[in-house]
Amino acid sequence: MGKFLDDEVKIELQSSRGKKYRSNRPITANTAFGNVVKVIYDQHKRSIGAINVNVKTENQDVLNVTMGPLSPHMYTVPLPNEKVSCIRDPRRGNTWYYTGIASDGPQINIIPIADSVTWTADESQPYFGETFKPYPNSSRAIDTLEGDVVIQGRFGSSLRMSGTNNAAKVPWRYSKNKAQTPITILRTGWVPIEDMLYDASSLWLTTDQHVPVPLKSDLPSDLQSTKDKFDHSQCILYSDRIVLGTRLEHIILNSAENIHLCTSKWRHDVDIVLDLMEELITTITDITKELINTNFYCQWQTMIIPAIGQTALSTRTADFANVQGNTLNLQTQLSNLGTKLEQLKQK
């Protein structure tokens, strides 16, 4: 059996009035604001979103209630001394849920606007949780444009789903078609508007926006002039360091044209490098052939013996033979390298 159940499971829906009972009558639910007292967690300081809240009812009674998020799929864990919007389901034994945290301007790290304050055990300061450390001035809510959909965390991370906006002063304001084409930006940073130069890490998914990319090394000349004015879609990943790793198999880079590699020292594309290697191997192979012929010729050269005026084979024959053997080995190695390089070409 894998991670999920192999067989389909039939879910039986139940209600308080019998397994098959269904009602078309509307549910009357109570809504209220509540003051968060604490987050409920296990021995490992982990939570599933449950919190303890003081809720004031319509008759001014204060109820201390444990509640979870209305949606288990997307929610923010409230902190003590924050105010939450609450809703009660009378058909589930008056079960309470929280729907969200009440905002207060640009504050995003901690929003302590509860009507009653929960203090630490020594009553020296307001209580904000066992593991959470408040840094109210470390980050603020991002600036949004009309129609934006945003998700943002307490520490500076955000996800923005926006579009080209020529009227706003943002890095994605320009595009070739000047239409409101979509753009998605996932970033970790602190400035009100995403900026690769100042954000810690970011991923930009563009449609046709002209986005400035602060690359530290120059691109080849044909790309450098248009690097910030690309008229098609891009996936731009920018950070201090980028790590690619696999657990089981390969990392595959597949390009319709070239793969460019640019550092502070080198600026080239993969095709040019491999072409130069091929040319180098061809040149060295030709030189090796000439060396073999030269050594073979020198090995059998004769020399004059002055005392008797006759010729004899050179006394360096053994040395020439060694050089020839080494040269033959080099030729074999170059041939193998050339074969491997040939296998890298596109068929």
VEXDREN-2710 file (C-alpha; in Angstrom, 1 decimal):
% VEXDREN-2710
k/r/px/py/pz
1/MET/0.0/0.0/0.0
2/GLY/1.3/3.4/-1.0
3/LYS/1.0/6.8/0.7
4/PHE/-2.7/6.9/0.0
5/LEU/-5.3/4.2/0.2
6/ASP/-5.2/1.8/-2.8
7/ASP/-8.9/1.1/-2.7
8/GLU/-11.7/3.5/-3.0
9/VAL/-13.3/4.3/0.4
10/LYS/-17.0/4.9/0.7
11/ILE/-17.7/7.8/3.1
12/GLU/-21.0/7.6/5.0
13/LEU/-22.4/11.1/5.8
14/GLN/-24.0/11.4/9.1
15/SER/-26.0/14.1/11.0
16/SER/-27.4/14.6/14.4
17/ARG/-30.8/13.4/13.2
18/GLY/-29.8/10.1/11.6
19/LYS/-27.4/8.8/8.9
20/LYS/-29.6/9.5/5.9
21/TYR/-31.2/12.8/7.2
22/ARG/-30.9/15.9/5.0
23/SER/-32.6/19.2/5.6
24/ASN/-33.2/22.1/3.2
25/ARG/-33.8/24.5/6.1
26/PRO/-31.3/27.3/6.5
27/ILE/-28.9/27.1/9.4
28/THR/-29.0/30.0/11.9
29/ALA/-25.5/30.7/12.9
30/ASN/-24.2/33.1/15.5
31/THR/-21.3/35.4/14.6
32/ALA/-19.1/37.3/17.0
33/PHE/-15.6/38.7/17.5
34/GLY/-13.4/36.9/20.0
35/ASN/-10.2/37.6/21.9
36/VAL/-7.5/34.9/21.5
37/VAL/-6.2/33.6/24.8
38/LYS/-3.8/30.9/23.6
39/VAL/-2.9/28.5/20.9
40/ILE/-3.4/24.8/21.7
41/TYR/-0.5/22.6/20.8
42/ASP/1.1/19.2/21.6
43/GLN/4.3/18.4/23.5
44/HIS/6.3/19.2/20.4
45/LYS/4.8/22.8/20.3
46/ARG/2.9/21.8/17.1
47/SER/-0.7/22.8/16.4
48/ILE/-3.5/21.9/14.0
49/GLY/-4.9/25.4/14.3
50/ALA/-7.0/25.0/17.4
51/ILE/-7.1/28.1/19.7
52/ASN/-8.7/29.1/23.0
53/VAL/-10.9/32.2/22.7
54/ASN/-13.0/34.4/24.9
55/VAL/-16.3/35.2/23.0
56/LYS/-18.9/37.7/24.1
57/THR/-22.4/36.6/23.3
58/GLU/-25.4/38.8/22.5
59/ASN/-26.5/38.9/26.1
60/GLN/-23.0/40.1/27.1
61/ASP/-21.9/36.7/28.6
62/VAL/-18.3/35.8/28.0
63/LEU/-17.7/32.2/26.8
64/ASN/-14.3/30.6/26.9
65/VAL/-14.3/28.4/23.8
66/THR/-11.9/26.1/22.0
67/MET/-12.3/26.4/18.3
68/GLY/-10.6/25.5/15.0
69/PRO/-10.4/27.2/11.6
70/LEU/-13.5/27.2/9.5
71/SER/-11.5/25.9/6.5
72/PRO/-8.8/23.3/7.2
73/HIS/-7.1/23.9/3.9
74/MET/-6.1/27.6/4.3
75/TYR/-5.9/29.5/7.5
76/THR/-3.7/31.7/9.7
77/VAL/-3.0/30.5/13.2
78/PRO/-4.0/33.5/15.5
79/LEU/-1.9/34.6/18.3
80/PRO/-2.9/35.5/21.9
81/ASN/-4.2/39.0/22.2
82/GLU/-5.4/39.1/18.6
83/LYS/-9.0/39.5/17.6
84/VAL/-10.7/36.8/15.5
85/SER/-14.0/36.6/13.7
86/CYS/-16.0/33.6/15.0
87/ILE/-19.0/31.7/13.8
88/ARG/-21.1/29.1/15.6
89/ASP/-22.8/26.0/14.0
90/PRO/-25.8/25.1/16.2
91/ARG/-26.3/21.8/14.4
92/ARG/-22.9/20.5/15.5
93/GLY/-23.4/21.0/19.2
94/ASN/-22.8/24.7/19.0
95/THR/-19.3/24.1/17.6
96/TRP/-17.4/27.4/17.1
97/TYR/-15.0/28.2/14.3
98/TYR/-12.8/31.2/13.6
99/THR/-12.8/32.6/10.0
100/GLY/-9.9/35.1/10.2
101/ILE/-7.9/37.7/12.1
102/ALA/-9.1/41.3/12.4
103/SER/-6.6/43.6/10.7
104/ASP/-5.2/46.9/11.9
105/GLY/-3.6/48.9/9.1
106/PRO/-0.3/47.7/7.8
107/GLN/0.6/45.6/10.8
108/ILE/1.3/42.0/9.8
109/ASN/3.7/40.4/12.3
110/ILE/1.4/40.8/15.3
111/ILE/-2.0/42.5/15.5
112/PRO/-2.7/42.9/19.3
113/ILE/-6.1/44.6/19.2
114/ALA/-8.1/42.2/21.5
115/ASP/-10.6/43.9/23.8
116/SER/-9.1/42.2/26.8
117/VAL/-5.4/41.5/27.4
118/THR/-3.9/38.2/28.3
119/TRP/-0.7/38.6/30.3
120/THR/2.4/36.5/30.9
121/ALA/2.5/34.5/34.1
122/ASP/4.4/37.2/35.9
123/GLU/2.1/39.9/34.4
124/SER/5.1/41.8/33.1
125/GLN/4.0/42.0/29.5
126/PRO/1.3/40.9/27.1
127/TYR/1.4/37.2/26.2
128/PHE/2.0/36.4/22.6
129/GLY/2.6/32.6/22.8
130/GLU/5.2/30.1/23.9
131/THR/7.3/30.0/20.7
132/PHE/6.3/33.1/18.7
133/LYS/8.6/36.1/19.2
134/PRO/6.9/39.4/18.1
135/TYR/8.8/41.8/15.8
136/PRO/6.1/44.3/15.0
137/ASN/8.4/46.6/13.0
138/SER/10.2/43.8/11.0
139/SER/7.6/43.6/8.3
140/ARG/4.4/45.2/7.1
141/ALA/1.6/44.4/4.7
142/ILE/2.5/44.7/1.1
143/ASP/1.0/47.4/-1.1
144/THR/-1.7/46.1/-3.4
145/LEU/-3.2/47.2/-6.7
146/GLU/-6.8/47.2/-7.7
147/GLY/-7.9/43.6/-8.3
148/ASP/-4.9/41.9/-6.7
149/VAL/-5.2/38.6/-4.9
150/VAL/-2.6/38.3/-2.2
151/ILE/-1.5/35.8/0.5
152/GLN/1.0/37.1/3.0
153/GLY/2.7/35.7/6.1
154/ARG/3.7/37.4/9.3
155/PHE/7.4/37.6/8.6
156/GLY/7.6/39.1/5.1
157/SER/6.7/36.3/2.7
158/SER/4.0/36.9/0.2
159/LEU/2.2/35.5/-2.9
160/ARG/0.7/38.1/-5.3
161/MET/-1.5/37.3/-8.3
162/SER/-1.7/40.5/-10.3
163/GLY/-1.6/41.8/-13.8
164/THR/0.2/44.4/-15.9
165/ASN/-0.7/47.8/-14.6
166/ASN/0.6/50.8/-16.6
167/ALA/-0.8/53.3/-14.1
168/ALA/1.1/52.0/-11.1
169/LYS/4.7/52.4/-10.2
170/VAL/5.7/48.7/-10.0
171/PRO/8.4/46.6/-11.7
172/TRP/5.9/44.8/-13.9
173/ARG/4.1/47.9/-15.2
174/TYR/5.3/47.5/-18.8
175/SER/4.7/44.9/-21.5
176/LYS/4.7/44.7/-25.2
177/ASN/1.0/44.5/-25.6
178/LYS/0.1/46.9/-22.8
179/ALA/-2.7/44.6/-21.7
180/GLN/-3.5/43.4/-18.2
181/THR/-1.8/40.1/-18.7
182/PRO/-1.3/38.0/-15.5
183/ILE/1.8/37.8/-13.3
184/THR/2.4/35.7/-10.2
185/ILE/5.2/36.7/-7.7
186/LEU/6.2/34.5/-4.8
187/ARG/8.8/36.2/-2.6
188/THR/10.5/36.4/0.8
189/GLY/11.2/40.1/1.5
190/TRP/10.2/43.2/3.4
191/VAL/9.7/46.1/1.0
192/PRO/6.1/47.1/0.2
193/ILE/6.4/46.2/-3.5
194/GLU/8.4/43.2/-4.7
195/ASP/11.9/44.1/-5.9
196/MET/14.5/41.5/-6.8
197/LEU/17.3/43.8/-5.8
198/TYR/16.1/44.0/-2.2
199/ASP/14.0/40.8/-1.6
200/ALA/15.8/37.9/-0.1
201/SER/14.4/35.3/-2.6
202/SER/11.7/35.5/-5.2
203/LEU/10.1/33.6/-8.1
204/TRP/8.4/35.6/-10.8
205/LEU/6.1/33.9/-13.3
206/THR/5.4/36.4/-16.1
207/THR/3.3/36.5/-19.3
208/ASP/5.0/39.3/-21.3
209/GLN/6.0/41.9/-18.7
210/HIS/9.3/43.7/-19.0
211/VAL/10.8/43.0/-15.6
212/PRO/14.3/44.3/-14.6
213/VAL/16.6/41.5/-13.5
214/PRO/19.7/42.7/-11.6
215/LEU/22.1/40.1/-12.9
216/LYS/25.7/40.4/-11.5
217/SER/27.4/39.2/-14.7
218/ASP/26.9/40.4/-18.3
219/LEU/25.2/38.2/-20.8
220/PRO/26.3/37.7/-24.4
221/SER/25.7/40.9/-26.4
222/ASP/22.7/39.6/-28.2
223/LEU/20.9/38.9/-24.9
224/GLN/22.3/41.8/-22.8
225/SER/20.5/44.4/-24.7
226/THR/17.1/42.7/-24.3
227/LYS/17.4/41.0/-20.8
228/ASP/14.9/43.4/-19.2
229/LYS/12.6/43.7/-22.3
230/PHE/11.6/40.1/-23.1
231/ASP/8.3/40.0/-24.8
232/HIS/7.3/36.4/-23.9
233/SER/6.7/34.5/-20.7
234/GLN/9.5/33.9/-18.2
235/CYS/10.2/32.0/-14.9
236/ILE/12.7/34.2/-13.0
237/LEU/14.3/32.7/-9.9
238/TYR/16.5/35.1/-8.0
239/SER/18.3/34.7/-4.6
240/ASP/21.8/34.8/-3.0
241/ARG/22.3/31.1/-3.9
242/ILE/20.2/28.6/-5.9
243/VAL/20.6/24.9/-5.2
244/LEU/19.2/22.2/-7.5
245/GLY/19.2/18.6/-6.2
246/THR/17.5/15.4/-7.0
247/ARG/16.7/12.4/-4.7
248/LEU/16.6/9.7/-7.3
249/GLU/17.5/10.7/-10.8
250/HIS/18.8/13.4/-13.2
251/ILE/18.6/17.1/-13.4
252/ILE/17.4/17.8/-17.0
253/LEU/18.0/21.1/-18.8
254/ASN/16.4/21.2/-22.2
255/SER/16.6/24.3/-24.4
256/ALA/14.9/25.1/-27.7
257/GLU/18.0/27.2/-28.6
258/ASN/21.1/27.6/-26.4
259/ILE/22.0/27.3/-22.7
260/HIS/24.1/30.3/-21.7
261/LEU/26.5/30.1/-18.8
262/CYS/27.8/33.5/-17.5
263/THR/30.1/34.1/-14.5
264/SER/32.3/37.0/-13.5
265/LYS/35.0/35.4/-15.7
266/TRP/33.3/33.6/-18.5
267/ARG/30.4/34.5/-20.8
268/HIS/29.4/31.8/-23.3
269/ASP/26.8/29.2/-24.3
270/VAL/27.1/25.5/-24.3
271/ASP/27.1/25.0/-28.0
272/ILE/30.2/27.3/-28.5
273/VAL/32.1/25.5/-25.7
274/LEU/31.4/22.1/-27.2
275/ASP/32.3/23.2/-30.7
276/LEU/35.6/24.6/-29.5
277/MET/36.3/21.3/-27.7
278/GLU/35.6/19.4/-30.9
279/GLU/37.9/21.7/-32.8
280/LEU/40.6/21.3/-30.2
281/ILE/40.5/17.5/-30.3
282/THR/40.7/17.5/-34.1
283/THR/43.8/19.8/-34.0
284/ILE/45.5/17.7/-31.3
285/THR/44.8/14.5/-33.2
286/ASP/46.4/15.9/-36.3
287/ILE/49.5/17.0/-34.3
288/THR/49.7/13.5/-32.8
289/LYS/49.7/11.8/-36.2
290/GLU/52.6/14.0/-37.2
291/LEU/54.5/13.1/-34.1
292/ILE/54.0/9.4/-34.7
293/ASN/55.3/9.8/-38.3
294/THR/58.3/11.9/-37.1
295/ASN/59.2/9.4/-34.3
296/PHE/58.9/6.5/-36.7
297/TYR/61.3/8.2/-39.1
298/CYS/63.8/9.2/-36.5
299/GLN/63.8/5.7/-35.0
300/TRP/65.4/4.2/-38.2
301/GLN/67.8/7.1/-38.9
302/THR/71.5/6.0/-39.5
303/MET/74.5/7.7/-38.3
304/ILE/78.2/7.8/-39.6
305/ILE/80.8/6.2/-37.4
306/PRO/83.9/8.4/-37.8
307/ALA/86.5/5.7/-37.0
308/ILE/85.5/3.4/-39.8
309/GLY/83.5/5.7/-42.1
310/GLN/80.5/3.4/-42.0
311/THR/76.8/4.0/-41.1
312/ALA/74.8/2.3/-38.3
313/LEU/71.4/2.5/-36.7
314/SER/70.9/5.4/-34.2
315/THR/71.8/4.5/-30.6
316/ARG/68.6/6.4/-29.5
317/THR/66.3/3.9/-31.1
318/ALA/64.9/2.8/-27.7
319/ASP/64.1/6.4/-26.7
320/PHE/62.3/7.0/-30.0
321/ALA/60.3/3.8/-29.5
322/ASN/59.2/5.0/-26.0
323/VAL/58.1/8.4/-27.4
324/GLN/56.2/6.6/-30.2
325/GLY/54.4/4.3/-27.7
326/ASN/53.4/7.3/-25.5
327/THR/52.2/9.2/-28.6
328/LEU/50.1/6.2/-29.7
329/ASN/48.5/6.1/-26.2
330/LEU/47.7/9.8/-26.5
331/GLN/46.2/9.2/-29.9
332/THR/43.9/6.5/-28.4
333/GLN/42.8/8.7/-25.5
334/LEU/42.0/11.6/-27.9
335/SER/40.1/9.3/-30.1
336/ASN/38.0/8.1/-27.1
337/LEU/37.4/11.7/-26.0
338/GLY/36.3/12.6/-29.5
339/THR/33.8/9.7/-29.5
340/LYS/32.4/10.8/-26.2
341/LEU/32.1/14.4/-27.4
342/GLU/30.3/13.3/-30.6
343/GLN/27.7/11.5/-28.5
344/LEU/26.8/14.8/-26.9
345/LYS/25.6/16.3/-30.2
346/GLN/21.9/16.6/-31.1
347/LYS/21.0/13.9/-33.5
END
